[in-house]
Amino acid sequence: MGYSFPEEVLEHVLSFIDSDSDRNSVSLVCKSWHDIERWCRRRLFVGNCYAVSPAIAIRRFPELRSVSLKGKPHFADFNLVPHEWGGYAYPWIAAFAKAYPWLEELRLKRMVVSDEALELIAKKFKNFRVLVMYSCEGFSTDGLATIAANCRNLKELDLSESEVDDVSGNWLSQFPDSYTSLESLNITSLSSEIRFSALERLVGRCPNLKTLKLSHSVPLDLLPNLLQKAPQLVELGSGLHTKEVHPDLYSKLAGAFSGCKGLKRLCGLQDVVPSYLPTLYPICVGLTSLNLSDAPIQCPELIKLVSQCQNLQRLWVLDYIEDTGLNALAESCKDLRELRVFPSDPFGQEPNVSLTEQGLVSVSAGCPKLHSVLYFCRRMSNVALSTIARNRPNLTHFRLCIIERFRPDYITLEPLDVGFGAIVEHCKDLKRLSLSGLLTDRVFEYIGSHGKKLEMLSLAFAGDSDLGLHHVLSGCKSLRKLEIRDCPFGDKALLANAAKLETMRSLWMSACQVSYRACKLLGQKMPRLNVEVIAEQGHPDSSPDEYPVEKLYIYRTVSGPRSDMPSFVWTMDKNSALSSS
Amino acid sequence: MEGAVAYESDLNLKATELRLGLPGSDEAEKEALSGVRNNKRASPDTSDECGSKGSSNGDRENAPATKAQVVGWPPIRSFRKNSFQPKKTEAEAAGMFVKVSMDGAPYLRKIDLKVYKGYPELLQALQHMFKFTIGDYSEREGYKGSEYVPTYEDKDGDWMLVGDVPWDMFMSSCKRLRIMKGSDARGLGCGA
């Protein structure tokens, strides 16, 4: 079969194919295509850093330029994954340092990155361009200083939501005067005072700077100067606080904003003084993305702002927007694609704002392109969910969080099974779903029958029995990630659907009813799964086998059990079921 | 489908069900393990906003847990945890307003409990507001002999006689006040 296209032609054709799944398909055609494809693949995405080892990845793809890695399970965002669980970037970076001297991009999510790892990046990759560390931890501003001092071609440095040990703000001054290639800088998570003069000079000498997202410690007085130096900005994030309101500052700021004719995305605005909001009005019409989830702006000002953003596609906002604000949004922003409403007082017992299910219903009716929703509220009804489902069958992401657990339909006091059932039934392309409120096994029956494209499902305090889990595992054909907490799901459903687990990236279960015995059995029978039991209270062997494990993380892997587990994590391997008490 | 059917009938056999405790400790075990799972419907009387599910549902042991903060719930990132509660206006920030109803009166009033230093001032204000008189309070006999008796609803939804508990405790547990007719109040305020 050697008389197909010459290699060079095939390589050229493949250079137009970017998507991972397409490239995977190409590599399955025949051996020679597999071989040609792997030599010319430049980007790799590893959704679970423990699913494959660096050595295996390097062996298959010898010429990568860009790698994305994800570490901890999603529930780590809510403090459910113990500290020191894992997700270390160093072994990967060390292996890449030897194998890919021409590596240009690293995107890490929920990983532990040490200063040593950052130093490797800084010194070993001569053409390094993009470093994104989303929700990472383990490094300090010293590591950043090394990056700044050494990465001559750095285009993008993004530290969104990472926990940085903020030793000093001087690291920014480590970018040499000759360095001018910065295009995107996101340092919102840093809290220490940075040297503003260094920042100003940096911004001034980087003509391609498009994204600038700063921590809220940047004072308002500095902003006009920065904006004047970077009128080409497309994305801006900045606090907007000031102790006093001076008329001079106001007009300077207004002028500076007006000068940023290409500004499309805005975020931050922590501590904004409402009287300064009108400085933003001239740029509102150009905005496609507005993230006000850190800004304590009240409803009337929010309405004024949002009504002018006719081209808005994405809005993240606090529940201060209230139902009236969402009505205004539905009227003004016909291009809206994504809405996230966060709670301003998540732990308050009583609602502090007038935001109900009605706001979401309005937006679902008024915004025909809306496909992604994250909504925190305090009450919901089946009829509202059904209305939303019928209004917006194009929903792909639907995450509803009713703040108080076990809340039934507030009108009928029934469970919300039927409402969520309507969502999965009408929204045929639904990929991601998070449930809340009072839910029985019935909702899982609906999800199993209709959620055929569902890839990620998050459950908490829901369901009655194993049947619920069984419906999901047996029905959701496209399921990749399942995360469950505090649900009465146990051994039966898990063991009956063991094979399904190999078709998924991962399963997280905490505070459920899966016994230690079942974990051992699963580990024994499924060698291509890592069945990890997390037990901070002590070795699970010290309790009877019937006792439920605290937390369970199961994922498929081609690399066997990991070797970096902390003392409170145990992998159930093929020997564990034999060595029971 | 076959598999699902067989599976269902299998689940119904209690004998083979994996139990997580000593035999015989069925319901309590299920409650404890499923955390604060409240299988009973909220009663229609329970107001939407009422955070307290306690005694109205009879799930005594679960009541405290519903109020305690659960790790990782609601599911928000740590940097969003700081409450954004707006600075309230002076009056709201200082006040603790409760509704006051009086039997026979056509509409309710609202008073700010924080304004009063103790029971004597509160009772004086109420008598002034609603133009009635009450006798002296005694621990043993309440407001015996009064035409009207001041009562209040506490956090558990119970109606209590005003004056029984220390003022601070009253302030933090009082949800609303009701001035009852003395004749209706018989039975209240006489010891436990």
Interface residues (C-beta under 8 A of the other chain):
Chain A: F75 D77 F78 N79 L80 E161 S189 S293 P296 Q298 L318 Y320 F342 P343 S344 D345 P346 F347 G348 Q349 E350 P351 N352 F376 R378 R379 C401 I403 E404 R405 F406 P408 Y410 L413 S434 S458 A460 F461 S465 D466 L467 H470 S474 R485 D486 P488 G490 D491 K492 A496 A511 Q513 S515 E546 Y547 P548
Chain B: G3 A4 Y7 E8 D10 L11 L18 R19 L20 K30 L33 S34 G35 V36 R37 N38 R41 A42 P44 D48 E49 G51 T66 K67 Q69 V70 V71 G72 W73 P74 P75 I76 R77 S78 F79 R80 K81 S83 F84 Q85 P86
